[in-house]
Amino acid sequence: MKKMLKIPKFKNENEEREFWSKISLADYFEASDFEKISFPNLKPTSESISIRLPKFMLHRLKEKANEINVPYQSLIKSFIKAGLML
């Protein structure tokens, strides 16, 4: 660890903004100072995938999604989710 960072009490946001704009955190921290942590209660993130579908199936999915006024990718996700709940 480098030198200690002493954060003063600020009277207002402008004073705080000025303080943070004048310092470099690199003067106070090194990569070895940080610890790895996890946040187990966060919502799972989405991951993009590629899937090949016959054109007629994609057209039908889009038509069905339009009928019920939802994005077609959301409809696909709901179908997959329903299929996994067996």
C-alpha positions as CSV (number, residue, x, y, z in Angstrom):
1,M,0.0,0.0,0.0
2,K,1.2,3.5,-0.8
3,K,0.3,6.5,1.4
4,M,-3.0,6.7,3.2
5,L,-5.9,8.6,1.6
6,K,-7.5,11.0,4.0
7,I,-10.9,12.0,2.8
8,P,-12.1,15.3,4.3
9,K,-15.7,16.2,5.2
10,F,-17.2,18.2,2.4
11,K,-19.6,21.1,2.7
12,N,-21.2,20.5,-0.7
13,E,-20.9,18.5,-3.9
14,N,-18.8,21.2,-5.6
15,E,-16.2,20.9,-2.9
16,E,-16.2,17.1,-3.1
17,R,-16.0,17.2,-6.9
18,E,-13.0,19.6,-6.7
19,F,-11.2,17.3,-4.2
20,W,-11.6,14.2,-6.4
21,S,-10.6,16.0,-9.6
22,K,-7.2,17.0,-8.1
23,I,-6.1,13.6,-6.8
24,S,-5.0,10.4,-8.5
25,L,-6.0,7.2,-6.8
26,A,-2.9,5.6,-8.3
27,D,-0.9,7.6,-5.7
28,Y,-2.8,5.8,-2.9
29,F,-3.5,2.3,-4.1
30,E,-1.7,-0.6,-5.9
31,A,-3.3,-3.6,-7.6
32,S,-2.1,-5.8,-4.7
33,D,-4.1,-3.7,-2.3
34,F,-7.4,-5.0,-3.6
35,E,-9.2,-8.2,-2.6
36,K,-11.4,-10.3,-4.8
37,I,-15.0,-10.4,-3.6
38,S,-18.2,-11.8,-4.9
39,F,-21.8,-10.6,-4.8
40,P,-23.9,-13.8,-4.6
41,N,-27.3,-12.1,-4.4
42,L,-27.0,-10.1,-7.6
43,K,-29.3,-10.9,-10.5
44,P,-27.7,-13.2,-13.0
45,T,-26.4,-11.5,-16.1
46,S,-27.5,-12.3,-19.6
47,E,-25.1,-13.9,-22.1
48,S,-25.5,-13.6,-25.9
49,I,-25.7,-16.7,-27.9
50,S,-26.2,-17.6,-31.5
51,I,-28.8,-20.0,-32.6
52,R,-29.7,-21.0,-36.1
53,L,-33.4,-21.3,-36.8
54,P,-35.3,-22.1,-40.0
55,K,-36.6,-18.9,-41.6
56,F,-40.2,-20.0,-41.3
57,M,-39.8,-20.6,-37.6
58,L,-38.3,-17.2,-37.0
59,H,-41.0,-15.5,-39.0
60,R,-43.7,-17.4,-37.0
61,L,-42.0,-16.4,-33.8
62,K,-42.0,-12.8,-34.8
63,E,-45.7,-13.0,-35.9
64,K,-46.6,-14.6,-32.5
65,A,-44.6,-12.0,-30.6
66,N,-46.4,-9.2,-32.6
67,E,-49.8,-10.7,-31.8
68,I,-49.1,-10.6,-28.1
69,N,-47.1,-7.4,-28.2
70,V,-43.8,-8.6,-26.8
71,P,-40.3,-8.5,-28.3
72,Y,-39.7,-11.8,-30.2
73,Q,-36.5,-12.5,-28.3
74,S,-38.4,-12.2,-25.0
75,L,-40.9,-14.7,-26.4
76,I,-38.1,-17.1,-27.3
77,K,-36.7,-16.8,-23.7
78,S,-40.1,-17.5,-22.2
79,F,-40.5,-20.6,-24.4
80,I,-37.1,-21.8,-23.3
81,K,-37.9,-21.1,-19.7
82,A,-41.2,-22.9,-19.9
83,G,-39.4,-25.9,-21.5
84,L,-36.9,-26.1,-18.7
85,M,-39.6,-26.2,-16.1
86,L,-40.6,-29.7,-17.0
